[in-house]
Amino acid sequence: MVIIRRIEYPTTSLLYSLRNVIGCWGFHTLTFNMYVLLYTILAGLAILPLFLYLRNPYFTQDLRYTVTCILLGLRINRIKRSKPFYSMLDCFLDKVKKHPNKQFIVFEKSSYTYRDVDKQSNKLARALSQHASVKEGDTVALFMGNEPMYVFIWLALAKLGCTAALLNYNIRSKSLLHCFTCCGTNVLLAASELRGAVEEVLPTLREQSVSVFVLGEEEEKCVTEGVNTLSSSRIQQASDQPLDPQLRSKVTLKSPALYIYTSGTTGLPKAAVITHERLYMASSMQAISGVVSDDVIYIYLPLYHTAGFIMGLTGAIERGSTVVLRRKFSASNFWDDCRKHKVTVIQYIGEIMRYLCNSPKKDNDRHHKVRLALGNGLRADTWSEFLQRFGDIRVCECYGATEGNVGFINYVGKVGAIGKEHFLHKANFSYVLIQYDTEREEPVKDSRGFCIKVPKGETGLLVAKITAQAPFSGYANNQQQTDRKKLRDVFVKGDLYFNSGDLLRIDHEGFVYFMDRIGDTFRWKGENVATTEVTEHLIMVECIEEANVYGVKVPGHEGRVGMAAIKLKDDMEFDSKATLEHVKTSLPSYARPRFIRIQNSLAVTGTFKQIKVKLVEEGFNPSMMQDRLYYLEDSKGYIPMTQEMFHSISDGKIHL
């Protein structure tokens, strides 16, 4: 007797099992072919993530970013439609109700809960209203450093329906007056330690009928006519009960919430108008980066700047997290502070990360709880060095201007990129890179007079269409500078774009890279020279710690020749031979710095951006400086520059 045994293949077994499971659900009428189709669909869904990953290795990050943006967009749309409108102050008050006893600000030896800060701001609002006659619609300038009082005052002003002008506490004289007057300020509130700077410009302030108040000093200590005091005792005597929302009833979504000043790297600062709408949207950067309520963020960047105030402070309010506030950046105390306060999120800007990497190495460099670094201006070499030394910290590099209407975020964490394109982002912000002539300092136009888009992988000027979704509010009382940032008739007659002033490059994967500022890139020997690229190569020389590259005019020559101001590493001398060898092997002849100026320290703004204006003005004339100056002589390398050589170059006897 022959026994025939049925052979079941795995797929057949799965199909029968699937039929049995579905049968249990009551679907008994499905045919076998239907089961095959259903199995195929389920199998396809199972391998779909693998397929998507193979096509796009950043699929997971893209998906997470998509979900975050959708949720954030829904929340912002609800806020825009709410009546009365929902401001950042309302967001703060909601956090006070939600967790009143949670730490909000930690500063030196003091700590303030959300409820503490709310009550202190109530006291200040009443004191300002009673003693300084501050009322809805006023613009009040804050002239002080990082401290909790800064936050109390801003919230107090918001509760009174006022606009805060955030002054850089480093500026003096002409610049201070310019910043103060350009936004029509009624009242100046200054820290006691800045009293001297205020008195320097007091006669002009009195002519403009500006009320001047110094904070913290007792009345008997103030003897200068025209300078009032808002003493601690007066503030503490005021009631801490909530203020009537009607005090700010006329404030709208489009009303100015803040005036934040550009860093002034190319001249006098300009007051960028930050509306309540813009403030709330920009404060969402922490949410997009993955910051949560349980995080502790370390803020040492100045609160008068966008990075410290919006990306840091108001971003923390939006998240409901804790802020560890420090007066100023300190490389030696940075990680000790992070360990002491269990910091999980840090900010950076400009050269901060390089300062940390240049600090002496310690055995406990990786002993901390920091999981996320959020900021902008991080060079690729420093990025890699930072991660290697301080551990697995997710770096979230961002791009944007205080007054701009478009920004990017590198949510993937690819080293060197300032952002990544995303379909949702492109749907909401119409931006493009266009061809730019660095010699004529204007966009390249086609035969019809319109701008030309650059292909993927090539460098172009970033411009973004000005729309209701992406507005450009401009600069306070400065229509000329506002108009200079606008480009008209870019692709069609009548369109209007914001000119970022930045040269970017977008690769074929959609990653965005910063190349240079249009004012920094220069032409020499008919070629474009990107200062950032030259800088990155110079700091690879063993003796050079920092470098600031720029172009200077030479009589009888077209364009500008390359020059670099450098800071040497401690206990090291300038190695002219090594510098020459490196620039010759890594840079084309037209990009090699022809002059090198050695300084004890490189000038930076309060937000650690390098200043080039004064360096460009001084040029390569030895009589204009006390610093050592070197000249790249073709046959000899870098040799000390003399006044005689300067005259020979200027007279055309030495050809560059």
C-alpha positions as CSV (number, residue, x, y, z in Angstrom):
1,M,0.0,0.0,0.0
2,V,1.5,3.3,-1.1
3,I,1.0,6.3,1.2
4,I,1.0,9.7,-0.5
5,R,2.0,12.5,1.9
6,R,1.1,16.1,1.1
7,I,4.1,18.3,1.1
8,E,3.3,21.8,2.6
9,Y,5.6,24.6,1.6
10,P,6.1,27.4,4.2
11,T,4.0,29.8,2.0
12,T,1.1,27.3,1.8
13,S,1.2,26.8,5.6
14,L,1.1,30.5,6.1
15,L,-1.8,30.9,3.8
16,Y,-3.8,28.1,5.6
17,S,-2.9,29.7,9.0
18,L,-4.0,33.1,7.7
19,R,-7.3,31.6,6.5
20,N,-7.9,30.0,9.9
21,V,-7.2,33.3,11.7
22,I,-9.4,35.3,9.4
23,G,-12.0,32.6,9.7
24,C,-12.1,33.2,13.5
25,W,-13.0,36.8,12.7
26,G,-16.0,35.7,10.8
27,F,-14.8,36.1,7.2
28,H,-15.6,32.5,5.9
29,T,-16.4,33.4,2.4
30,L,-12.9,34.5,1.1
31,T,-11.6,32.4,-1.7
32,F,-8.1,30.9,-1.7
33,N,-7.0,33.5,-4.3
34,M,-8.1,36.3,-2.0
35,Y,-6.0,34.8,0.8
36,V,-3.0,34.9,-1.6
37,L,-3.7,38.5,-2.4
38,L,-4.0,39.5,1.2
39,Y,-0.8,37.6,2.1
40,T,1.0,39.4,-0.7
41,I,-0.2,42.8,0.6
42,L,0.8,42.0,4.2
43,A,4.2,40.8,3.0
44,G,4.7,43.9,1.0
45,L,3.8,46.1,4.0
46,A,6.4,44.1,6.0
47,I,9.2,44.8,3.6
48,L,8.2,48.3,2.8
49,P,10.3,50.0,5.5
50,L,13.4,48.1,4.2
51,F,12.6,49.2,0.6
52,L,12.2,52.8,1.7
53,Y,15.4,52.7,3.7
54,L,17.4,51.3,0.8
55,R,16.0,54.1,-1.4
56,N,16.5,56.8,1.3
57,P,18.9,56.0,4.2
58,Y,17.4,59.0,6.1
59,F,13.8,57.6,5.9
60,T,13.4,57.2,9.7
61,Q,14.6,60.8,10.4
62,D,12.5,62.2,7.6
63,L,9.4,60.4,8.9
64,R,10.0,61.6,12.5
65,Y,10.5,65.2,11.2
66,T,7.4,64.9,9.1
67,V,5.2,63.9,12.1
68,T,6.8,66.6,14.3
69,C,6.1,69.3,11.7
70,I,2.6,68.2,11.1
71,L,1.7,68.3,14.8
72,L,3.5,71.6,15.2
73,G,1.8,73.1,12.2
74,L,-1.6,72.1,13.6
75,R,-0.8,73.7,16.9
76,I,0.4,76.9,15.4
77,N,-2.7,77.1,13.1
78,R,-4.9,76.7,16.2
79,I,-3.0,79.5,17.9
80,K,-3.3,81.8,14.9
81,R,-7.1,81.3,14.8
82,S,-7.6,81.7,18.6
83,K,-9.5,84.7,19.8
84,P,-8.0,86.6,21.6
85,F,-4.7,85.6,20.1
86,Y,-2.4,83.2,22.0
87,S,1.0,84.8,22.7
88,M,4.2,83.6,24.2
89,L,3.1,85.2,27.5
90,D,0.0,83.1,27.4
91,C,2.1,80.0,26.8
92,F,4.2,81.0,29.9
93,L,1.0,81.5,32.0
94,D,-0.3,78.1,31.0
95,K,3.0,76.5,32.1
96,V,2.6,78.3,35.5
97,K,-0.8,76.7,35.9
98,K,0.5,73.3,34.7
99,H,3.5,73.0,36.9
100,P,3.8,76.0,39.2
101,N,6.5,74.5,41.5
102,K,8.8,73.3,38.7
103,Q,12.2,75.0,38.4
104,F,12.2,77.5,35.6
105,I,15.4,79.4,36.1
106,V,18.6,78.4,37.9
107,F,21.1,81.2,38.2
108,E,24.3,81.0,40.3
109,K,23.1,80.2,43.8
110,S,19.4,81.1,43.2
111,S,16.5,79.1,41.8
112,Y,13.1,80.3,40.6
113,T,10.0,78.2,39.9
114,Y,7.5,79.0,37.2
115,R,5.2,80.5,39.9
116,D,8.1,82.6,41.4
117,V,8.9,84.1,38.0
118,D,5.2,84.9,37.4
119,K,4.9,86.7,40.7
120,Q,8.1,88.6,40.3
121,S,7.0,89.8,36.8
122,N,3.7,90.9,38.3
123,K,5.5,93.0,40.9
124,L,7.7,94.5,38.2
125,A,4.8,95.3,35.9
126,R,3.1,97.3,38.6
127,A,6.3,99.0,39.6
128,L,6.9,100.0,36.0
129,S,3.4,101.2,35.5
130,Q,3.4,103.2,38.7
131,H,6.9,104.7,38.9
132,A,7.9,104.8,35.2
133,S,4.4,105.4,33.7
134,V,4.9,102.5,31.3
135,K,1.7,101.6,29.4
136,E,0.4,99.6,26.5
137,G,2.0,100.5,23.2
138,D,5.3,101.8,24.7
139,T,8.7,100.6,23.6
140,V,11.0,99.9,26.5
141,A,14.8,99.3,26.0
142,L,16.5,96.7,28.2
143,F,20.2,97.4,28.7
144,M,21.5,94.7,30.9
145,G,23.3,91.4,31.0
146,N,22.1,87.8,31.6
147,E,20.3,87.5,34.9
148,P,16.8,86.5,36.1
149,M,15.8,90.2,36.3
150,Y,16.0,90.3,32.4
151,V,13.3,87.6,32.2
152,F,11.2,89.2,34.9
153,I,11.2,92.6,33.1
154,W,10.4,91.1,29.7
155,L,7.4,89.2,31.1
156,A,6.3,92.4,32.9
157,L,6.5,94.4,29.8
158,A,4.5,91.7,27.9
159,K,1.8,91.9,30.6
160,L,1.6,95.6,30.1
161,G,1.3,95.3,26.3
162,C,4.7,96.8,25.6
163,T,7.5,96.0,23.1
164,A,10.9,95.2,24.5
165,A,14.0,96.5,22.6
166,L,16.9,94.2,23.6
167,L,20.1,96.3,23.6
168,N,23.6,94.8,23.3
169,Y,25.2,95.7,26.7
170,N,28.7,95.9,25.0
171,I,27.8,98.8,22.8
172,R,28.6,102.4,23.8
173,S,28.3,106.0,22.6
174,K,27.2,106.4,19.0
175,S,26.1,102.8,18.5
176,L,24.2,102.8,21.8
177,L,22.3,106.0,20.8
178,H,21.6,104.6,17.3
179,C,20.1,101.4,18.7
180,F,18.1,103.3,21.3
181,T,16.6,105.8,19.0
182,C,15.9,103.7,15.8
183,C,12.9,102.0,17.4
184,G,11.3,105.0,19.1
185,T,12.0,103.9,22.6
186,N,10.2,105.7,25.4
187,V,11.9,104.3,28.5
188,L,15.4,102.9,29.1
189,L,15.9,100.3,31.9
190,A,19.6,99.8,32.7
191,A,21.5,97.5,35.1
192,S,23.4,99.4,37.8
193,E,26.8,98.2,36.4
194,L,26.0,99.9,33.1
195,R,25.2,103.3,34.7
196,G,28.4,104.9,33.3
197,A,27.6,103.9,29.7
198,V,24.1,105.5,30.1
199,E,25.5,108.7,31.5
200,E,27.8,109.1,28.5
201,V,24.7,109.6,26.3
202,L,22.4,111.1,28.9
203,P,22.3,114.6,27.4
204,T,20.9,113.3,24.1
205,L,18.4,111.0,25.9
206,R,17.2,114.0,27.9
207,E,16.8,116.0,24.7
208,Q,14.6,113.2,23.3
209,S,12.5,113.2,26.6
210,V,13.4,109.6,27.3
211,S,12.8,108.3,30.9
212,V,16.0,106.6,32.2
213,F,15.8,104.2,35.1
214,V,18.7,102.3,36.7
215,L,17.7,99.0,38.4
216,G,18.6,97.8,41.8
217,E,20.1,100.9,43.2
218,E,18.6,102.6,46.3
219,E,17.3,106.2,45.9
220,E,19.9,107.9,48.0
221,K,22.7,106.5,45.8
222,C,21.4,108.1,42.6
223,V,22.4,111.7,42.4
224,T,22.7,112.2,38.6
225,E,20.0,114.5,37.2
226,G,17.9,112.8,34.6
227,V,18.6,109.3,36.0
228,N,15.8,107.7,38.0
229,T,16.0,104.6,40.1
230,L,13.7,101.5,40.3
231,S,15.0,100.1,43.5
232,S,14.5,96.6,44.7
233,S,12.5,97.8,47.7
234,R,10.0,99.6,45.4
235,I,9.6,96.5,43.3
236,Q,9.1,94.2,46.3
237,Q,6.5,96.5,47.8
238,A,4.3,96.0,44.7
239,S,1.5,93.4,44.6
240,D,2.3,90.0,43.0
241,Q,-1.3,89.3,42.0
242,P,-2.2,88.7,38.3
243,L,-2.6,91.7,36.1
244,D,-5.8,92.4,34.1
245,P,-5.4,91.0,30.5
246,Q,-7.2,94.2,29.3
247,L,-3.9,96.0,29.9
248,R,-2.7,94.4,26.6
249,S,-6.0,94.2,24.8
250,K,-4.8,96.1,21.7
251,V,-1.8,93.8,21.1
252,T,-2.3,91.5,18.1
253,L,-0.5,88.7,16.4
254,K,1.2,91.2,14.0
255,S,2.2,93.6,16.8
256,P,5.9,93.9,17.5
257,A,6.9,91.8,20.5
258,L,10.6,92.5,20.3
259,Y,13.3,94.5,18.6
260,I,16.4,92.4,18.2
261,Y,19.5,94.0,16.7
262,T,21.7,92.5,14.1
263,S,25.2,91.8,15.2
264,G,26.7,94.8,13.4
265,T,29.6,92.8,11.7
266,T,29.2,95.2,8.7
267,G,28.3,98.5,10.3
268,L,25.8,99.9,12.7
269,P,23.3,97.4,14.1
270,K,19.8,97.3,12.6
271,A,16.7,96.7,14.7
272,A,14.9,93.6,13.3
273,V,11.1,93.6,14.0
274,I,10.0,90.4,15.7
275,T,6.2,90.1,15.8
276,H,4.3,88.0,18.2
277,E,3.6,85.6,15.4
278,R,7.3,85.3,14.5
279,L,8.3,85.0,18.1
280,Y,6.0,82.0,18.6
281,M,7.0,80.3,15.4
282,A,10.7,80.8,16.0
283,S,10.4,79.5,19.5
284,S,9.3,76.1,18.1
285,M,12.9,75.3,17.1
286,Q,13.4,73.3,20.3
287,A,10.3,71.3,19.7
288,I,11.5,70.4,16.1
289,S,14.9,69.5,17.5
290,G,13.4,67.0,20.0
291,V,13.6,69.0,23.3
292,V,11.0,67.9,25.9
293,S,9.7,69.2,29.1
294,D,12.0,67.2,31.3
295,D,15.1,68.6,29.6
296,V,17.4,71.1,31.3
297,I,18.9,73.7,28.8
298,Y,22.1,75.7,29.5
299,I,21.9,79.3,28.3
300,Y,25.0,81.4,28.4
301,L,24.5,83.2,25.1
302,P,23.4,86.8,25.5
303,L,19.7,87.3,26.0
304,Y,19.8,90.4,23.7
305,H,20.3,88.1,20.7
306,T,18.0,85.7,18.9
307,A,19.9,82.6,19.8
308,G,19.8,83.2,23.5
309,F,16.4,84.8,23.8
310,I,14.2,83.0,21.2
311,M,16.0,79.7,20.5
312,G,17.0,79.5,24.2
313,L,14.6,81.2,26.6
314,T,11.3,81.3,24.9
315,G,11.9,77.9,23.3
316,A,12.3,76.6,26.8
317,I,9.0,78.3,27.8
318,E,7.2,76.7,24.9
319,R,8.6,73.3,26.0
320,G,8.0,74.0,29.8
321,S,11.6,73.0,30.6
322,T,14.2,74.3,33.0
323,V,16.8,76.9,32.1
324,V,20.3,77.1,33.7
325,L,21.2,80.7,33.0
326,R,24.8,82.0,33.1
327,R,26.1,85.6,32.8
328,K,28.7,84.8,30.1
329,F,30.3,81.9,28.4
330,S,33.2,80.3,30.2
331,A,35.1,77.4,28.5
332,S,36.7,76.4,31.9
333,N,33.4,76.2,33.7
334,F,31.2,74.9,30.9
335,W,31.2,71.2,31.6
336,D,31.4,71.6,35.4
337,D,28.1,73.6,35.1
338,C,26.6,70.9,32.9
339,R,27.5,68.2,35.4
340,K,26.4,70.2,38.5
341,H,22.9,71.1,37.1
342,K,22.4,67.8,35.1
343,V,22.1,69.8,31.9
344,T,20.7,67.8,28.9
345,V,20.6,70.4,26.2
346,I,23.3,73.0,25.3
347,Q,23.4,75.8,22.8
348,Y,26.3,77.0,20.7
349,I,27.0,79.7,18.1
350,G,30.0,80.8,16.1
351,E,33.3,79.7,17.6
352,I,32.0,78.3,20.9
353,M,32.5,74.7,20.1
354,R,36.1,75.4,19.0
355,Y,36.8,77.1,22.3
356,L,35.5,74.0,24.1
357,C,37.7,71.7,21.9
358,N,40.7,73.9,22.5
359,S,40.3,73.7,26.3
360,P,42.7,71.4,28.2
361,K,41.6,67.7,28.1
362,K,40.3,66.1,31.2
363,D,39.5,62.5,32.3
364,N,35.8,63.4,32.8
365,D,35.2,65.0,29.5
366,R,32.5,62.4,28.7
367,H,31.0,62.4,32.1
368,H,27.8,64.4,31.7
369,K,24.1,64.1,30.8
370,V,24.2,66.3,27.7
371,R,22.3,64.6,24.8
372,L,21.6,67.5,22.4
373,A,23.5,70.5,21.1
374,L,21.5,73.1,19.3
375,G,22.9,76.0,17.4
376,N,24.6,77.3,14.2
377,G,28.0,78.1,12.8
378,L,29.7,74.8,13.6
379,R,32.5,73.9,11.2
380,A,32.8,70.4,10.0
381,D,36.3,69.7,11.5
382,T,35.3,71.1,14.9
383,W,32.0,69.1,14.8
384,S,33.9,65.8,14.4
385,E,36.4,66.7,17.0
386,F,33.7,67.7,19.5
387,L,31.9,64.4,19.1
388,Q,35.0,62.4,19.4
389,R,36.1,64.1,22.6
390,F,32.8,64.8,24.4
391,G,30.8,61.7,23.5
392,D,27.6,60.8,21.7
393,I,25.8,64.1,21.6
394,R,23.3,64.7,18.9
395,V,24.2,68.0,17.1
396,C,21.3,69.9,15.6
397,E,22.8,72.5,13.3
398,C,20.4,75.3,12.2
399,Y,20.4,78.1,9.8
400,G,18.5,81.4,9.8
401,A,18.7,85.1,10.2
402,T,17.1,87.2,12.9
403,E,15.1,89.1,10.3
404,G,14.9,86.4,7.7
405,N,11.8,84.5,6.5
406,V,13.4,81.1,5.9
407,G,15.6,78.8,7.8
408,F,16.9,75.2,7.8
409,I,17.6,72.6,10.3
410,N,19.9,69.6,10.0
411,Y,17.6,67.1,11.8
412,V,19.6,64.2,10.5
413,G,22.9,65.2,12.1
414,K,25.1,65.0,9.0
415,V,28.4,66.6,9.8
416,G,29.0,69.9,8.0
417,A,25.5,70.5,6.8
418,I,23.4,73.4,8.1
419,G,20.1,71.8,7.1
420,K,18.2,69.3,5.0
421,E,15.5,69.9,2.4
422,H,12.0,68.5,3.2
423,F,8.8,68.5,1.1
424,L,6.7,70.0,3.9
425,H,9.3,72.8,4.4
426,K,9.4,73.5,0.6
427,A,5.6,73.6,0.5
428,N,5.5,76.3,3.1
429,F,8.6,78.3,2.2
430,S,9.3,79.2,-1.5
431,Y,13.1,79.5,-1.5
432,V,15.7,79.0,-4.2
433,L,19.4,79.4,-4.9
434,I,20.2,81.8,-7.7
435,Q,23.4,82.7,-9.6
436,Y,25.3,85.6,-8.1
437,D,28.2,87.7,-9.6
438,T,30.5,88.3,-6.7
439,E,32.6,90.8,-8.7
440,R,29.6,93.0,-9.6
441,E,27.9,92.1,-6.3
442,E,24.5,91.4,-7.9
443,P,22.4,88.5,-9.1
444,V,23.1,87.2,-12.6
445,K,20.1,87.8,-15.0
446,D,19.1,86.1,-18.2
447,S,18.1,87.7,-21.5
448,R,14.6,88.5,-20.1
449,G,16.0,90.2,-17.0
450,F,15.1,87.5,-14.6
451,C,17.3,85.6,-12.1
452,I,18.7,82.2,-12.9
453,K,18.4,79.1,-10.6
454,V,21.6,77.2,-10.0
455,P,21.5,73.4,-10.5
456,K,21.9,70.9,-7.6
457,G,25.4,70.8,-6.2
458,E,26.4,74.4,-7.3
459,T,26.7,77.4,-5.1
460,G,24.1,80.2,-5.2
461,L,22.5,83.1,-3.3
462,L,19.6,82.0,-1.1
463,V,16.4,84.0,-1.7
464,A,13.0,83.3,-0.2
465,K,9.7,84.6,-1.5
466,I,7.9,87.1,0.8
467,T,4.4,85.8,1.5
468,A,1.8,85.9,4.2
469,Q,3.1,82.5,5.3
470,A,6.7,83.7,5.2
471,P,6.7,87.5,5.9
472,F,9.6,89.8,6.1
473,S,8.9,92.5,8.7
474,G,12.1,94.5,8.0
475,Y,14.0,96.9,10.3
476,A,12.4,99.4,12.6
477,N,12.3,103.0,11.2
478,N,14.8,102.0,8.4
479,Q,13.0,101.7,5.2
480,Q,16.2,102.0,3.1
481,Q,17.9,99.0,4.8
482,T,14.6,97.1,4.6
483,D,14.3,97.7,0.9
484,R,17.9,96.6,0.4
485,K,17.0,93.2,1.6
486,K,14.2,92.8,-0.9
487,L,14.6,91.5,-4.5
488,R,11.9,92.4,-7.0
489,D,11.0,90.8,-10.3
490,V,13.1,87.7,-9.5
491,F,11.4,85.2,-11.8
492,V,8.2,87.1,-12.9
493,K,7.2,90.7,-12.9
494,G,5.9,91.8,-9.5
495,D,7.3,89.0,-7.3
496,L,9.1,89.8,-4.2
497,Y,11.9,87.9,-2.4
498,F,14.0,88.2,0.7
499,N,17.7,88.4,0.0
500,S,19.5,86.4,2.6
501,G,23.0,87.6,1.6
502,D,24.3,84.1,2.0
503,L,25.8,81.7,-0.5
504,L,24.6,78.2,0.0
505,R,24.9,74.8,-1.8
506,I,22.4,72.0,-1.9
507,D,23.7,68.5,-2.7
508,H,21.8,65.7,-4.5
509,E,20.6,64.3,-1.2
510,G,19.0,67.6,-0.2
511,F,21.6,68.6,2.4
512,V,22.2,72.3,2.6
513,Y,25.7,73.7,3.1
514,F,26.8,77.2,4.0
515,M,29.5,78.5,1.7
516,D,30.0,82.2,2.5
517,R,28.5,85.6,3.0
518,I,28.3,87.6,-0.3
519,G,30.2,90.4,1.3
520,D,32.9,88.0,2.5
521,T,33.4,86.1,-0.8
522,F,35.8,88.1,-3.0
523,R,37.3,87.8,-6.5
524,W,41.0,87.6,-7.2
525,K,42.7,86.8,-10.5
526,G,39.2,86.4,-12.0
527,E,38.3,83.6,-9.5
528,N,35.9,83.5,-6.6
529,V,37.5,83.0,-3.2
530,A,35.3,81.6,-0.3
531,T,36.6,82.9,3.0
532,T,35.1,79.9,4.9
533,E,37.0,77.4,2.8
534,V,40.4,79.2,3.2
535,T,39.7,79.5,7.0
536,E,39.1,75.8,7.3
537,H,42.5,75.0,5.6
538,L,44.4,77.6,7.6
539,I,43.3,76.2,11.0
540,M,44.7,72.8,10.0
541,V,48.2,74.3,10.3
542,E,49.7,73.1,13.6
543,C,50.5,76.6,15.0
544,I,47.3,78.3,14.0
545,E,44.4,78.2,16.5
546,E,41.9,80.7,14.8
547,A,41.8,82.5,11.5
548,N,39.7,85.3,10.0
549,V,40.0,85.5,6.2
550,Y,39.0,88.5,4.2
551,G,39.9,90.4,1.0
552,V,41.7,93.8,0.7
553,K,42.0,96.2,-2.1
554,V,45.4,96.7,-3.9
555,P,46.1,99.8,-6.0
556,G,46.2,98.9,-9.7
557,H,44.6,95.5,-9.3
558,E,41.1,94.3,-10.0
559,G,39.2,92.6,-7.2
560,R,40.7,92.0,-3.7
561,V,43.6,89.9,-2.6
562,G,43.4,87.4,0.2
563,M,44.5,88.3,3.7
564,A,44.1,86.5,7.0
565,A,44.2,87.5,10.6
566,I,45.3,84.6,12.8
567,K,45.7,83.7,16.4
568,L,48.5,81.3,17.3
569,K,48.2,78.5,19.7
570,D,49.6,79.0,23.2
571,D,53.4,78.8,23.4
572,M,53.8,78.4,19.6
573,E,55.4,80.7,17.1
574,F,54.3,81.3,13.5
575,D,55.7,78.5,11.3
576,S,55.9,80.3,8.0
577,K,57.3,77.2,6.2
578,A,54.6,74.8,7.4
579,T,51.9,77.4,6.6
580,L,53.3,77.9,3.1
581,E,53.5,74.1,2.4
582,H,49.9,73.6,3.6
583,V,48.3,76.4,1.5
584,K,50.3,75.4,-1.5
585,T,49.1,71.8,-1.3
586,S,45.5,72.6,-0.3
587,L,44.6,75.8,-2.0
588,P,44.8,77.1,-5.6
589,S,47.2,80.0,-6.1
590,Y,44.5,82.7,-6.3
591,A,43.0,81.6,-2.9
592,R,46.2,81.6,-0.9
593,P,46.3,84.4,1.6
594,R,48.9,86.9,0.3
595,F,49.2,88.6,3.7
596,I,49.0,87.1,7.2
597,R,48.4,89.3,10.3
598,I,49.2,87.8,13.7
599,Q,46.9,89.0,16.5
600,N,46.7,88.1,20.2
601,S,43.0,87.6,19.9
602,L,40.5,87.9,17.0
603,A,37.7,90.4,17.4
604,V,34.2,88.9,17.6
605,T,30.7,90.2,18.3
606,G,28.8,89.4,21.5
607,T,27.5,86.3,19.7
608,F,31.0,85.1,18.7
609,K,30.9,86.1,15.0
610,Q,34.1,87.3,13.6
611,I,34.4,91.0,12.7
612,K,36.0,91.9,9.4
613,V,35.2,95.5,8.8
614,K,38.0,97.1,10.7
615,L,40.5,94.6,9.4
616,V,39.5,95.3,5.8
617,E,39.8,99.1,6.4
618,E,43.4,98.7,7.8
619,G,44.4,96.5,4.9
620,F,48.0,95.4,4.6
621,N,49.6,98.7,5.6
622,P,52.1,98.0,8.5
623,S,51.8,101.6,9.8
624,M,48.1,101.0,10.4
625,M,48.7,98.3,13.0
626,Q,50.9,97.1,15.8
627,D,50.5,93.4,14.8
628,R,53.2,91.4,13.1
629,L,52.5,91.2,9.3
630,Y,53.8,88.6,6.8
631,Y,53.8,88.8,3.0
632,L,53.8,85.7,0.7
633,E,56.7,86.2,-1.6
634,D,56.6,83.7,-4.5
635,S,60.2,82.5,-4.2
636,K,60.7,82.9,-0.4
637,G,57.4,82.1,1.2
638,Y,55.9,84.1,4.0
639,I,58.4,86.9,5.0
640,P,58.0,89.8,7.4
641,M,56.2,92.7,5.8
642,T,57.9,96.2,5.8
643,Q,56.7,99.7,5.1
644,E,59.0,99.8,2.0
645,M,57.4,96.6,0.7
646,F,54.0,98.2,1.2
647,H,54.9,101.2,-0.9
648,S,56.4,99.0,-3.6
649,I,53.2,97.0,-3.9
650,S,51.1,100.2,-3.9
651,D,53.3,101.8,-6.6
652,G,53.1,98.7,-8.7
653,K,56.8,97.9,-8.4
654,I,55.9,94.6,-6.8
655,H,53.3,92.7,-8.8
656,L,50.9,90.4,-7.0
